[in-house]
Structures are given as C-alpha cells and as structure tokens.
Amino acid sequence: MGVQLLPFPAVEKEISIKTILLNVNGRGARVTVDDPDMPLLYALRDNLGLHGPRFGCGLGQCGACTVHIDGDAVRSCVTPLSAVGKKKIVTLEGLGSPGKLVAIQEAFITEQAAQCGFCISGMIMEAAAFLARNKSPSEAQIKQALAHNLCRCGTHLRIVRAVKRASASV
C-alpha cells in the first residue's frame, strides 16, 4: 500500500517588489519589500537593522515593539508599512545615544528598571510618548499609561519610579 501523491496546483501570484521610503530616526531610509502590508517591525529590524523594537506577541498586546509615529506610541508589529507613509518614525535608537541619553533613558538606568530587558524598549517608548503629553503625572496615571505594556520579570515598581523620576526632569 503506497501513498498517492496528488499534483500540486500551480498558484499564480504576481510578486511585485516595491521600494518604500521611510523617515526613521530623522533620516530617510529605503526599504525594498515584496509586500507593502508587512509589519513595520519587520522592516525596522530586518531591513534597517534597528533592534530597539522587539518582537513579543505579534498581536500588538505586549508593547515590546512600541515605536513613535509622529509622536504617538504605536505597536509596530501590527502597523503595516503601507499605513506609515511619510510620517516620522522614532525607535529607541532615535531617542538618545549612549553619549547623550534623554531623561527617560537616564531614569530607567538610575532606577535599575530592567531585569531581563526584553520589555524595556517598549516601556521607554510608551513612557516617552506619555511624558510628552503629561509633564507631571501621578503614580496612578503612570500605571494607567503603561498598563498595556507587559513585563514578565516584575520590575513594574522600578519602571513606575523611573517614569516619575523622568517627569521631574522634563
């Protein structure tokens, strides 16, 4: 008794390569893709070599992939490239540099807010966008703003302290 192989149906799909121009961290970037609806996260990590935004859940629920688009915190794993257009994208790499950290980055270091570090990029990006809107938040407001960013290590108290510390210097 053998296995009967059926002919594989030919699937005709036209693949068109597109070059998409992005504004990432204040610079122009060209990304060549075969699917303009691929997630922004993939373009940032795979095409541009930016590793601040991380792949976590792939569903926009954990926050590890958070970037800023025109100043708003956005989940890049569920944002298609085609939706970005000429908007300004900022990743963790675009907030500050090792020699010139911004207040939120310094606060996360001072408060030792990272344990494994996987969520920290998303936490910092979410917090930075939040602090741009609310210069003097209460602890309850900080917790609410970060409620949809997950940290499995449990450094939430240090993260909240870091955001509060950063708000004092903004």
C-alpha positions in Angstrom: 0.0 0.0 0.0 1.6 3.2 -1.1 1.0 6.9 -0.7 -0.8 8.5 -3.6 0.7 11.9 -4.5 -1.7 14.4 -5.9 -0.4 17.1 -8.3 0.3 20.3 -6.6 -1.9 23.1 -8.0 0.1 25.9 -9.6 -0.6 29.1 -7.8 0.0 32.1 -9.9 0.8 35.1 -7.8 2.5 38.1 -9.2 5.1 39.3 -6.8 6.0 43.0 -7.2 9.0 44.4 -5.5 8.4 47.8 -4.0 10.7 50.4 -2.6 9.2 52.3 0.3 10.7 55.5 1.6 10.6 55.9 5.4 11.6 58.7 7.8 13.2 56.8 10.6 15.0 58.5 13.5 15.3 61.7 11.5 16.8 60.1 8.4 15.5 58.9 5.1 15.5 55.1 4.7 14.7 52.9 1.7 13.1 49.6 2.3 12.6 47.1 -0.5 9.7 44.7 0.1 7.5 42.3 -1.8 4.5 43.1 0.5 3.8 46.7 1.4 1.5 45.5 4.1 4.3 43.7 6.0 4.6 44.9 9.6 6.7 47.9 10.2 8.5 46.0 12.9 10.0 43.6 10.3 11.2 46.5 8.2 12.8 48.2 11.1 14.6 45.1 12.4 15.2 43.0 9.3 15.8 45.7 6.7 17.2 48.6 8.7 19.0 46.6 11.5 17.3 48.5 14.3 16.9 46.2 17.3 15.2 48.6 19.8 11.7 47.4 18.9 11.3 43.8 19.7 9.0 41.0 18.5 7.0 39.9 21.5 3.4 38.7 20.9 2.9 39.7 17.3 -0.6 40.9 18.2 0.1 44.4 19.5 -0.8 43.3 23.1 2.6 43.2 24.9 4.2 46.5 23.8 7.7 45.2 23.2 7.6 46.5 19.6 6.5 50.1 20.5 7.8 52.9 18.4 6.7 56.5 17.9 4.9 57.5 14.8 4.5 61.3 14.6 4.9 61.4 18.4 2.3 58.7 19.2 3.3 55.3 20.8 2.3 52.7 18.2 2.7 48.9 18.1 4.9 48.3 15.1 4.1 44.6 14.9 0.5 45.3 13.8 1.2 48.5 11.8 1.6 47.8 8.1 4.3 49.6 6.2 1.6 51.0 3.8 0.0 52.8 6.7 3.1 54.8 7.6 3.6 56.9 4.6 5.7 60.0 5.2 5.2 60.0 9.0 8.1 60.3 11.3 9.1 57.1 12.9 11.3 57.1 16.1 12.7 53.9 17.6 14.6 53.6 20.9 17.8 54.2 18.9 16.4 57.6 17.9 15.5 58.9 21.3 19.1 59.3 22.5 22.6 58.0 22.1 24.9 56.3 24.6 26.7 59.6 25.0 23.6 61.7 25.2 20.7 59.9 26.8 17.3 61.5 27.2 15.7 61.9 30.7 13.6 58.7 30.5 16.6 56.6 29.5 18.7 58.0 32.3 15.9 57.4 34.8 15.5 53.8 33.7 19.2 53.3 34.3 19.2 55.1 37.7 16.2 53.1 38.9 17.6 49.9 37.5 14.3 49.3 35.9 15.4 46.5 33.7 15.8 42.9 34.7 15.9 40.8 31.6 15.5 43.9 29.5 13.1 42.5 26.9 10.2 44.9 27.5 12.3 48.0 28.3 12.5 49.4 24.8 8.7 49.3 24.6 8.3 50.7 28.1 10.6 53.6 27.4 8.9 54.4 24.2 5.5 54.3 25.7 6.7 56.4 28.7 8.4 59.0 26.5 5.2 59.5 24.4 3.2 59.7 27.7 5.5 62.2 29.3 5.4 64.4 26.2 1.6 64.7 26.8 1.7 64.8 30.6 4.7 66.5 32.2 3.7 65.9 35.8 1.8 62.6 36.1 0.6 61.0 39.2 1.7 57.4 40.0 -1.9 56.2 39.1 -1.6 58.0 35.7 1.8 56.4 35.0 0.4 52.9 35.9 -2.6 53.5 33.6 -0.3 54.7 30.7 1.9 51.6 31.0 -0.9 49.1 31.7 -0.8 47.6 28.2 3.0 47.1 28.2 3.9 43.8 29.8 6.9 42.9 31.9 7.3 39.3 32.9 10.1 39.9 35.3 8.0 42.0 37.6 10.1 45.3 37.6 6.9 47.3 37.5 7.6 49.3 40.7 11.0 50.3 39.4 9.6 51.2 36.0 7.0 53.4 37.6 9.7 55.1 39.7 11.8 55.7 36.6 8.9 57.4 34.8 8.2 59.5 37.9 11.9 60.4 38.1 12.0 61.4 34.4 8.9 63.5 34.8 10.6 65.5 37.4 13.4 66.4 35.0 11.2 67.1 31.9 
